């Protein structure tokens, strides 16, 4: 009923809703109405950055030029780029933090300054050595250490000699000889020194403590100076870069997602325009469903909560239903904030008196998997022990924890140079990930596939495990190629999705080189690549015939290929290559790139040729990549490439843009292959067997980024500043960094939770025994539990199936005409009759009847069929079904989903006060000749299914069904 409502429901994302809001804004708001989204965000950002850096470098006397030189001198170019990139990513937080300030940079610096040392212009090291008392203490400590052990005597010599050095060098000596890694030494003195000093030992400890305190103070002041310099210069350049980026988008007439969020939020908070917009929203939306709300960011919540608060204040009767799971909030890198869910729940409870419903029952996991996962998260706040669905009570489970240990070996380089094509790096054998990858493939091959019995989703019966039942998850793509290589060597089919990896795949490189050959056939290296690829599969002898003619004056390359193709004894592979390449070259400039590529795929039979050329284990992935490349030609930048050369240039820029480069293709869900995915990419998916590879929650500390803590209930961030290395964070900001670390740890817990809960029956966790924190955590939780290690053996061990090639595309190449399939006149007339009834039966569904009749090939019969339909609807004994005055509600072509997820279309449903009637049209000539009893018996099962669906929509009302024939007969079932 909801799906057929008029107007229909709006299904959109936050960003889609924001863009729609901008279109509804009044013109006087000055917003970029209808501006398209920027597709290559990173590319434009880098172009603006490089242009501005060049301009600032050319004007070192300008404030920006001086700031640039200072940052380059202190932090380097790489760190500067990282800092500016992170600033642009946090532009929404910057806008919110400095909103309403005439000088945003000065405002942010004013907020930062009170937390730093009062004197940021002085030299604390010089001041230390200028203090005679401090210099005297240094000497006393040095003389005292001379009486200690041999090591202490060496330290004493360096300390006493430091007074003759420059202040900075002397400070380095003290930090090395009195401190350890910038902190106080755990052991202040040896027993030998303590005994030698006797009564003077207390004086030594007091002098040492004073020096250590002074050195700690110097370190703190130096950190504050670096913090100030980084922010003073970094905020200036970041703000200028952001302004340049905004100007570049304005010149192109585009906006990005951050713009959409910020502008929509400002619009909803505007005292001038918000009331009118709120009225429009309240009039349009009566019910609001918010799904996956744990991934919302604070700015999105600011916009939404502003509208909801206004709606509530205006006594709107809107209903709000929010769905989310904070345990699955894993998108902080996209500014998603799990705490927003809690803030939103409190808001809805306070303003809408909304109840909170929660469930801990999982429909996916078997009892053994539930039992294993609960103790892993027992100490995590907000995690309630899970229970399994009653329907899964008898489903078996298997849990394994596989720590990988590798002995350390001394690496001794072999004599001479190593052949990289035949001999791997020796130290690579010591890496646990290589051992893990081999164990991964071996266990699947020897123990799991064909031997474990998994419950089939369709039949609910046990069957042998197949490659398609396994989903392997990684946190990062760093070592993905090692797992792929191990599966390939074992002959296990797999599919993967490496970010930005499509254009690096060999098959994609083959197609790109083929395009370049069509443009520049005289480029011998590219022509040789194309001929050798599976597109043509030329042999080495064929290549020698083309590029190494017997006579020195004979042409080579393209001319030689064409000449050979005209000879009767030419190799068939070369003849085919010459004919196809020549034919495709004539299409350049006459066909769009996508259409040309479609013709190449069709005439070159690329999918079948690659399936024959690659190992069985790679076929699903190669086929998926070929189809993904075809899609790329149409979807990338909306396929706006007037020339093939323009498309090739765009691909070259994509290869260099990791964020915009397309990922490898994913084979269809039914593909019988192991799925290798990241945990983020697997969210929402499931598999009978899940293997978490190399799991570790040890993350590298962030550096040269933005600190912008934003509590969900606050209207803006509490703070905004830049930070550099770990040691340069300062004490005044420490509580915010600790809060960020806690949030990062919680997200790591969530990431592990998402990974483990993808498993329906089998769950395997592996990784380095000494490094994988996730593995250690799981192993500790399972140590004292009696968990099954294997699924029950399959009834009949199956042979490991070979990879199945995807179905061939049988459609002709684009641009090739085919004769239309002749339509069945009787069926066409019946379809048009149904459409006429749908169009004319109240409330009436608008149908373009002339266009439909033309499409069906029965345009000449339209008037006759439409007259017959009107006559049928006008018959007196049917008035109770078609006269709106005689029923409460009616609808045509009601679409419902049955238990199997199939769409069922009901011709007409009529609701009365005491009953619901289902009318099914039977307008064929064969129906008119059959008796009522036979028709009722034939269609009773179909209509019984329809009645069951309607019974769920109309509880308490009987559902009656009837057949309506074209001659007016009504058969009550």
C-alpha positions, -999 to +999 in steps of 0.1 A: +000+000+000+029+024+008+046+017-025+015+024-045+006+056-026+003+089-045+026+107-042+049+079-035+075+076-007+108+094-010+138+071-006+171+090-004+203+095+013+212+125+036+231+141+008+203+135-017+179+151+008+202+181+013+205+186-025+167+185-027+165+211+001+188+234-018+165+232-049+135+242-027+153+272-012+140+307-022+161+325-048+169+353-025+188+328-003+215+330-028+222+293-028+236+273-059+203+260-071+206+229-092+244+228-091+257+194-100+280+174-078+318+176-083+329+141-095+367+143-091+370+161-058+406+151-051+418+160-085+404+196-082+418+199-047+453+189-059+451+213-089+442+242-066+468+232-040+496+230-066+487+263-082+486+281-048+518+266-036+535+278-067+521+312-063+531+315-026+566+302-033+570+329-060+562+355-034+581+346-002+576+381+012+538+376+014+522+362+046+514+330+027+548+327+012+565+332+046+542+306+061+550+282+033+587+285+038+584+280+075+563+249+072+586+234+045+616+241+066+602+226+098+580+198+086+588+190+049+567+189+018+551+155+024+538+164+058+527+198+045+506+181+018+491+157+044+483+187+067+465+206+039+446+175+028+433+169+063+423+205+066+402+203+035+386+171+048+376+189+080+362+220+061+327+215+075+341+215+111+362+246+102+331+264+089+311+255+120+339+264+144+345+298+129+310+306+118+302+343+121+339+353+126+353+381+104+388+366+106+385+329+111+423+322+114+428+349+141+398+336+160+411+300+160+445+311+171+430+332+199+412+302+212+443+281+210+468+306+226+457+304+263+465+267+265+501+272+254+532+285+273+531+323+279+565+329+262+565+314+227+590+338+212+619+330+236+646+303+235+641+280+265+674+262+258+694+294+258+677+305+289+686+272+307+723+276+299+722+313+308+711+304+343+743+300+364+726+279+390+715+254+364+749+253+348+764+246+383+739+218+389+750+202+356+786+202+367+777+188+402+757+160+386+786+153+362+812+152+390+789+129+411+785+104+382+823+102+379+823+082+411+799+056+398+801+026+374+819+025+341+787+035+322+781+064+346+817+076+342+811+077+304+779+097+310+797+121+333+824+128+308+799+139+282+779+159+307+809+178+319+821+185+284+787+198+273+793+232+290+818+240+262+793+233+234+767+255+218+734+256+238+715+233+213+743+207+212+747+208+250+710+203+254+711+173+231+738+158+253+718+163+285+687+148+269+707+118+259+727+113+291+702+123+317+669+113+301+657+082+282+635+089+251+626+123+265+614+108+299+631+104+332+653+073+337+637+046+358+670+040+377+686+071+391+719+056+403+737+023+406+745+008+440+782+016+433+774+053+429+751+054+459+779+038+481+806+061+467+786+093+473+776+084+508+761+115+525+762+135+493+738+111+476+708+131+487+723+163+472+729+144+439+692+132+437+680+168+444+702+182+417+692+155+393+655+160+400+659+197+394+676+191+361+651+166+350+623+189+358+640+217+339+645+195+308+609+183+309+598+220+310+620+228+281+605+199+261+570+211+269+578+247+259+595+235+227+564+214+219+541+244+225+563+265+202+560+239+175+523+237+180+520+275+177+541+277+146+523+248+130+489+264+136+499+299+129+512+290+095+491+259+088+457+275+095+466+305+073+475+283+044+446+259+050+421+287+051+436+302+019+435+268+002+399+262+012+390+296-002+407+288-035+390+254-037+356+270-031+363+296-058+373+269-083+341+250-076+321+282-081+338+289-114+328+254-126+293+257-111+296+226-090+294+217-053+306+188-032+289+168-004+304+190+023+289+221+006+255+203+005+256+195+042+267+229+053+244+249+030+214+228+039+221+231+076+225+269+074+193+271+054+173+252+080+188+274+108+181+306+089+156+328+107+145+343+074+141+313+052+137+283+076+100+289+086+089+288+049+110+258+042+098+240+073+062+245+062+070+229+028+087+199+045+059+195+071+033+195+043+052+169+022+064+144+048+042+128+073+063+098+083+101+098+085+122+066+086+159+070+093+179+038+086+216+031+094+216+062+117+248+052+135+267+064+104+254+100+107+278+129+114+272+158+137+265+183+110+239+161+094+223+157+128+223+195+133+203+199+101+179+172+108+173+180+145+166+217+136+138+207+112+124+182+137+124+207+165+106+233+144+081+206+133+074+197+169+071+234+179+045+238+151+024+209+166+032+187+135+019+152+139+049+137+120+060+103+131+097+095+133+112+060+133+150+057+137+169+025+131+206+019+138+231-001+156+260+019+173+280-014+175+282-012+137+295+024+134+327+020+114+329+051+093+347+077+114+370+083+084+339+097+067+331+117+098+304+092+109+299+095+147+283+067+167+274+091+196+250+108+173+227+078+176+225+083+214+220+120+211+192+115+185+175+089+207+176+114+237+162+141+214+133+120+201+125+109+236+124+145+249+106+161+220+084+132+205+081+110+236+096+083+215+101+048+231+134+029+225+132-006+213+163-029+212+169-065+203+199-088+208+185-117+189+203-125+156+186-143+128+220-149+110+243-167+135+242-203+145+240-210+183+277-219+184+288-187+167+266-167+191+281-185+221+316-177+208+311-140+200+294-130+233+326-133+255+347-115+229+326-083+236+316-090+272+336-060+284+325-035+257+301-009+269+267-011+251+271-047+241+243-070+253+248-108+251+232-120+219+208-149+214+201-169+183+168-171+165+147-201+174+147-212+137+185-216+140+185-238+171+196-269+152+221-252+129+257-264+135+287-241+139+325-242+138+350-219+155+387-218+149+415-195+161+448-200+141+478-181+155+507-180+131+542-181+145+573-177+124+609-183+137+633-155+132+662-164+109+694-146+101+693-132+066+725-138+046+726-124+011+735-149-015+766-145-036+759-125-068+727-108-079+693-123-072+670-131-102+638-114-091+618-135-116+628-168-100+640-161-065+619-142-039+634-120-012+648-142+015+634-121+043+599-125+029+599-160+042+600-146+077+568-127+074+538-143+092+515-131+065+531-153+039+526-184+062+491-173+070+482-170+033+495-205+026+476-219+056+445-201+044+446-218+010+457-252+023+429-254+049+402-244+025+415-270+000+421-299+024+396-295+052+367-271+043+357-272+006+337-302-003+340-316+033+322-293+057+285-295+055+267-261+053+230-254+055+217-243+020+197-211+021+172-223-004+166-259+006+177-256+043+194-290+038+230-297+044+254-298+014+291-298+009+308-264+012+316-246-020+340-217-027+311-193-029+302-202+007+335-186+020+340-149+026+375-138+036+378-104+053+408-081+058+410-048+076+433-033+050+442-041+014+480-041+021+485-079+018+454-087-003+476-098-032+493-125-010+460-141-002+450-139-039+483-155-050+478-184-025+443-191-037+454-189-073+482-214-066+457-238-049+433-235-079+405-221-057+383-196-076+380-162-059+367-127-065+381-095-050+376-058-050+408-039-047+402-001-044+415+015-075+427-018-088+406-022-120+429-001-142+460-020-129+444-054-138+461-071-167+429-075-187+421-038-183+457-029-193+451-051-224+420-032-234+437+002-228+467-009-249+443-020-276+427+014-276+461+030-279+470+007-307+438+017-326+449+054-322+486+048-329+490+015-348+527+023-356+537+022-319+553-012-322+555-020-285+518-014-280+509-034-311+531-063-299+513-061-265+479-062-282+488-091-305+502-111-276+472-105-254+443-130-252+424-107-276+444-122-304+467-148-287+495-145-313+524-168-308+561-158-306+565-169-342+537-146-352+554-117-335+587-125-352+570-125-386+555-091-379+585-073-362+615-092-375+612-095-413+638-116-431+649-088-454+662-055-440+642-033-464+608-050-457+584-030-435+578-040-400+550-036-375+516-023-387+525-023-424+540-057-422+509-070-404+486-057-432+509-071-459+510-105-442+472-106-439+469-104-477+490-135-483+473-169-486+497-186-462+493-160-434+488-174-399+450-173-390+458-154-358+475-126-378+447-125-404+421-122-377+441-095-359+445-074-391+409-077-401+395-068-367+420-040-360+413-024-394+375-027-389+377-012-354+399+017-365+372+027-390+348+031-361+369+057-343+352+090-345+319+075-356+309+056-324+311+068-288+337+051-267+313+028-249+297+017-282+331+011-298+341-010-268+308-029-269+315-038-306+351-049-297+338-072-269+312-087-293+332-091-325+364-100-306+346-125-283+367-111-255+350-128-225+353-163-240+389-157-251+399-145-216+381-174-200+401-198-221+434-180-214+434-176-176+434-203-149+400-215-137+405-199-104+408-164-120+379-166-144+352-151-122+375-121-114+387-115-149+351-117-163+340-092-136+368-069-145+360-069-182+324-060-175+335-034-149+356-018-176+327-018-200+306+000-173+334+024-167+333+036-203+297+047-197+296+058-161+329+076-156+322+113-160+288+103-175+306+089-206+313+125-219+343+117-242+340+131-277+371+112-287+389+079-279+420+100-271+401+119-245+389+087-228+425+074-227+437+107-211+410+104-185+420+068-177+456+080-173+445+106-147+424+080-129+453+057-125+471+085-106+440+093-085+437+065-060+404+078-045+386+082-078+401+052-096+375+024-101+378-008-080+380-042-095+347-057-106+326-079-083+312-111-098+276-118-094+264-130-059+258-164-073+293-168-085+309-199-070+341-182-058+357-172-025+350-135-018+380-115-006+367-082+009+376-055+034+355-054+065+340-021+054+331-036+021+315-066+037+291-047+059+256-059+053+268-091+037+269-126+051+283-160+043+281-195+057+319-195+064+338-163+073+376-161+077+391-130+093+426-128+080+455-109+097+431-093+122+447-065+142+434-035+160+469-019+162+466+013+143+494+038+135+491+071+153+478+099+132+501+128+124+498+161+107+460+162+109+431+181+125+418+179+160+382+190+160+362+173+187+325+178+181+300+164+207+268+154+189+246+176+211+268+207+204+261+231+176+298+234+167+331+217+175+346+224+210+380+231+195+398+233+162+436+230+158+463+213+138+487+187+152+520+172+141+539+143+156+528+123+186+552+142+209+540+176+197+504+174+210+508+195+241+492+191+276+463+215+270+448+194+243+456+160+259+420+153+271+407+158+236+434+134+222+425+109+249+388+112+239+397+106+202+418+076+212+389+061+231+365+067+201+391+051+178+393+021+201+355+018+202+354+019+164+380-009+163+358-029+186+329-022+162+350-033+132+358-066+149+321-070+158+310-064+122+336-089+109+327-117+133+290-113+128+291-119+091+295-156+098+264-178+096+280-211+107+318-212+104+341-185+118+379-187+116+403-160+129+440-160+120+470-137+123+504-133+137+505-147+172+528-119+185+512-089+167+476-095+161+457-079+189+423-091+175+436-127+174+449-125+209+416-111+221+395-138+204+419-165+215+417-154+251+379-153+250+377-188+235+404-204+256+383-221+282+353-228+260+344-261+243+337-249+208+333-271+178+362-268+154+345-283+124+311-283+108+296-318+105+310-336+075+289-334+043+267-364+036+287-371+005+321-354+001+319-335-031+347-329-055+360-293-055+340-277-084+358-258-110+351-221-114+321-214-134+324-189-162+297-162-162+270-166-188+280-153-222+264-121-234+243-130-264+232-096-273+245-082-306+269-054-307+255-019-302+247-004-336+239-038-352+202-040-363+182-071-356+147-080-367+122-075-338+107-106-323+072-110-337+045-104-310+017-128-303-014-109-315-037-126-290-013-119-261-008-083-272-046-077-274-050-092-239-022-069-225-038-039-240-072-049-226-057-051-191-041-017-195-074-002-206-091-016-175-063-003-153-066+031-169-104+035-167-112+016-135-114+042-106-092+056-092-075+050-125-038+046-132-027+069-161-014+048-190-003+060-224-026+037-243-018+048-279+020+044-272+014+010-257-008-001-286+019+010-310+045-009-291+024-040-290+016-038-327-021-035-322-027+002-328-055-005-352-075-024-325-071+003-298-105+019-302-123-014-303-105-028-272-109+004-252-146+005-260-150-031-248-132-023-216-154+007-209-185-014-216-173-041-192-168-016-164-202-001-170-222-033-166-248-029-138-240-060-119-203-049-116-211-014-102-203-024-067-167-031-078-162+000-100-185+027-085-165+047-059-197+055-040-202+019-032-168+010-015-143+026+008-112+022-012-099+006-044-066+002-062-054-012-095-023-033-101-014-037-065+022-050-062+030-071-032+060-092-022+054-129-012+074-148+013+101-157-013+106-120-022+088-123-056+066-095-068+029-105-072+006-081-090-031-081-081-054-067-109-078-049-086-085-048-048-117-033-034-122-026+003-156-025+020-166-019+056-170-056+062-148-073+036-121-070+009-126-082-026-099-094-050-108-091-087-086-110-112-091-102-149-092-131-174-098-116-208-085-143-231-107-160-256-100-194-241-114-183-208-148-174-224-152-210-238-146-228-205-172-234-178-172-215-146-163-245-124-132-254-145-120-218-145-124-216-108-105-248-102-077-238-126-071-204-109-080-212-073-043-218-061-031-186-076-059-165-061-055-183-027-019-170-026-031-135-034-057-138-006-030-148+019-010-117+011-040-095+014-050-111+048-018-096+062-028-061+050-064-063+062-064-082+095-099-089+108-116-086+074-125-116+052-108-115+018-130-128-011-117-135-046-134-135-080-126-139-116-139-113-141-141-123-177-142-101-207-178-110-214-189-098-180-191-131-162-181-128-125-170-162-110-170-160-072-144-183-057 
